Amino acid sequence: MAVLHPESASDIAATIKHIWLMGPRSQLTVAARGHGHSLQGQAQAHGGVVINMESLKVPQMQVHVGNSPYVDVSGGELWINILHQTLKYGLAPRSWTDYLHLTVGGTLSNAGVSGQAFRHGPQISNVQQLEIVTGTGDMVNCSKEQNEELFHSVLGGLGQFGIITRARILLEPAPDMVKWIRVLYSDFTAFTRDQEKLISEENSFDYIEGFVIINRTGLLNNWRSSFKPQDPVLASQFNSDGKTLYCLELAKYFTSEEINVVNQVGQKKLCCYSRGRHFLLSGISSLCSPIFQWN
Ligand SMILES: Cc1cc2nc3c(=O)[nH]c(=O)nc-3n(C[C@H](O)[C@H](O)[C@H](O)COP(=O)(O)OP(=O)(O)OC[C@H]3O[C@@H](n4cnc5c(N)ncnc54)[C@H](O)[C@@H]3O)c2cc1C
């Protein structure tokens, strides 16, 4: 029925209070909309009011450096903007999603999972404080220490326990450089066994994520963003006859002085796996070289 473009958290509070005061007989519903990327219309309210969170530009992003760095952001902020802003201070959030054109409120209402979750937990485990507009239209601060029940309900709460208008996100020093590796498997058991081993090891990688590739259109098409246009020979070697593949995506963070060490350690760790666990793809011989993609 209507879209609210809030300029402040008070605009949201006033709208929700109004709907609350209409009483239980009112059929009017309300939903926050982040970047609208959820798949089943969760950011819509049929015949109701949609709150366009991306209009909310306050508070302005504020990075706090120091021993426990953090950034205060609006619930409608995109993670990509947070990355750009925090990098100016040599910092970055500790936990991510793969895709960054999602809002803080949108992913904190779910979980926010990516390759750093094995180390830091999902994004909802890396939030210190929230400002919430509750279902009665009240503005409330919450954290583990203050209004704890609301804090834990809203995080991962699918937008059902209140609207996140501000969040305090924990940061860590951003790496200078990243070694990025993708390793392919045809065998599911070997893939999960290696993944579990890597995530349980101290000092392995800084980012570990596994995924399935339904390889109908060829790896080159699936991974078109992974290949440089000037590298057609490497790309054309990936041919798996349409079989389903499994992929471990790994990254090691390092400083520019550590580049040689990282190359050696990465190779050694991966080679050790390939010997013990049939790492090289069986039945997909044309994939065997190169099986590691170093970028
Ligand atoms: C290409 C792509 C890649 C993705 N990759 C990942 C990934 O790697 N890891 C991962 O975990 N997820 C991933 N997702 C899923 C994504 O995290 C969710 O779809 C997320 O909800 C989208 O955020 P959004 O800002 O678009 O939220 P919306 O779709 O707009 O909203 C999602 C839900 O949150 C509620 N909501 C939105 N803002 C607020 C707020 N401020 N306060 C309270 N509730 C709110 C909405 O009402 C709705 O219920 C991906 C999605 C896409 C499209």
The ligand as an SDF file (V2000), in Angstrom:
LIG
                    3D

 53 58  0  0  0  0  0  0  0  0999 V2000
   23.9520  -12.9460   -4.9770 C   0  0  0  0  0  0  0  0  0  0  0  0
   23.6650  -13.2480   -3.5280 C   0  0  0  0  0  0  0  0  0  0  0  0
   24.6590  -13.8170   -2.7610 C   0  0  0  0  0  0  0  0  0  0  0  0
   24.4310  -14.0860   -1.4140 C   0  0  0  0  0  0  0  0  0  0  0  0
   25.4450  -14.6320   -0.6780 N   0  0  0  0  0  0  0  0  0  0  0  0
   25.2610  -14.8580    0.6250 C   0  0  0  0  0  0  0  0  0  0  0  0
   26.3250  -15.3470    1.4310 C   0  0  0  0  0  0  0  0  0  0  0  0
   27.4340  -15.5710    0.9700 O   0  0  0  0  0  0  0  0  0  0  0  0
   26.0620  -15.5550    2.7380 N   0  0  0  0  0  0  0  0  0  0  0  0
   24.8300  -15.3070    3.3020 C   0  0  0  0  0  0  0  0  0  0  0  0
   24.6810  -15.4910    4.5040 O   0  0  0  0  0  0  0  0  0  0  0  0
   23.8220  -14.8720    2.5530 N   0  0  0  0  0  0  0  0  0  0  0  0
   23.9960  -14.6410    1.2500 C   0  0  0  0  0  0  0  0  0  0  0  0
   22.9610  -14.1980    0.4890 N   0  0  0  0  0  0  0  0  0  0  0  0
   21.6180  -14.1090    1.1030 C   0  0  0  0  0  0  0  0  0  0  0  0
   21.4380  -12.7760    1.7930 C   0  0  0  0  0  0  0  0  0  0  0  0
   22.1990  -12.7180    2.9860 O   0  0  0  0  0  0  0  0  0  0  0  0
   19.9740  -12.5830    2.1970 C   0  0  0  0  0  0  0  0  0  0  0  0
   19.1760  -12.7340    1.0720 O   0  0  0  0  0  0  0  0  0  0  0  0
   19.7870  -11.2210    2.8240 C   0  0  0  0  0  0  0  0  0  0  0  0
   18.5610  -11.2130    3.5300 O   0  0  0  0  0  0  0  0  0  0  0  0
   19.7360  -10.1690    1.7650 C   0  0  0  0  0  0  0  0  0  0  0  0
   19.9650   -8.8960    2.3320 O   0  0  0  0  0  0  0  0  0  0  0  0
   19.1010   -7.6940    1.8230 P   0  0  0  0  0  0  0  0  0  0  0  0
   19.7510   -6.4580    2.3250 O   0  0  0  0  0  0  0  0  0  0  0  0
   18.8460   -7.7710    0.3730 O   0  0  0  0  0  0  0  0  0  0  0  0
   17.7810   -7.9650    2.6790 O   0  0  0  0  0  0  0  0  0  0  0  0
   16.2080   -8.0650    2.2360 P   0  0  0  0  0  0  0  0  0  0  0  0
   16.0310   -9.1540    1.2410 O   0  0  0  0  0  0  0  0  0  0  0  0
   15.7760   -6.6990    1.8260 O   0  0  0  0  0  0  0  0  0  0  0  0
   15.5860   -8.4590    3.6140 O   0  0  0  0  0  0  0  0  0  0  0  0
   15.7910   -9.7440    4.1550 C   0  0  0  0  0  0  0  0  0  0  0  0
   14.9810   -9.9290    5.4370 C   0  0  0  0  0  0  0  0  0  0  0  0
   15.4910   -9.0770    6.4520 O   0  0  0  0  0  0  0  0  0  0  0  0
   14.4950   -8.1570    6.8720 C   0  0  0  0  0  0  0  0  0  0  0  0
   15.1820   -6.8780    7.0630 N   0  0  0  0  0  0  0  0  0  0  0  0
   15.8190   -6.1210    6.1400 C   0  0  0  0  0  0  0  0  0  0  0  0
   16.3750   -5.0450    6.7090 N   0  0  0  0  0  0  0  0  0  0  0  0
   16.0660   -5.1290    8.0310 C   0  0  0  0  0  0  0  0  0  0  0  0
   16.3320   -4.3080    9.1530 C   0  0  0  0  0  0  0  0  0  0  0  0
   17.0620   -3.1830    9.0360 N   0  0  0  0  0  0  0  0  0  0  0  0
   15.8640   -4.6810   10.3520 N   0  0  0  0  0  0  0  0  0  0  0  0
   15.1360   -5.8180   10.5010 C   0  0  0  0  0  0  0  0  0  0  0  0
   14.8520   -6.6270    9.4750 N   0  0  0  0  0  0  0  0  0  0  0  0
   15.3040   -6.2940    8.2580 C   0  0  0  0  0  0  0  0  0  0  0  0
   13.4510   -8.1080    5.7720 C   0  0  0  0  0  0  0  0  0  0  0  0
   12.1870   -7.7570    6.2430 O   0  0  0  0  0  0  0  0  0  0  0  0
   13.5000   -9.5450    5.2720 C   0  0  0  0  0  0  0  0  0  0  0  0
   12.7590  -10.3810    6.1180 O   0  0  0  0  0  0  0  0  0  0  0  0
   23.1550  -13.8550   -0.8420 C   0  0  0  0  0  0  0  0  0  0  0  0
   22.1370  -13.2890   -1.6280 C   0  0  0  0  0  0  0  0  0  0  0  0
   22.3940  -12.9670   -2.9400 C   0  0  0  0  0  0  0  0  0  0  0  0
   21.3110  -12.3310   -3.7570 C   0  0  0  0  0  0  0  0  0  0  0  0
  1  2  1  0
  2  3  1  0
  2 52  2  0
  3  4  2  0
  4  5  1  0
  4 50  1  0
  5  6  2  0
  6  7  1  0
  6 13  1  0
  7  8  2  0
  7  9  1  0
  9 10  1  0
 10 11  2  0
 10 12  1  0
 12 13  2  0
 13 14  1  0
 14 15  1  0
 14 50  1  0
 15 16  1  0
 16 17  1  0
 16 18  1  0
 18 19  1  0
 18 20  1  0
 20 21  1  0
 20 22  1  0
 22 23  1  0
 23 24  1  0
 24 25  2  0
 24 26  1  0
 24 27  1  0
 27 28  1  0
 28 29  2  0
 28 30  1  0
 28 31  1  0
 31 32  1  0
 32 33  1  0
 33 34  1  0
 33 48  1  0
 34 35  1  0
 35 36  1  0
 35 46  1  0
 36 37  1  0
 36 45  1  0
 37 38  2  0
 38 39  1  0
 39 40  1  0
 39 45  2  0
 40 41  1  0
 40 42  2  0
 42 43  1  0
 43 44  2  0
 44 45  1  0
 46 47  1  0
 46 48  1  0
 48 49  1  0
 50 51  2  0
 51 52  1  0
 52 53  1  0
M  END
$$$$
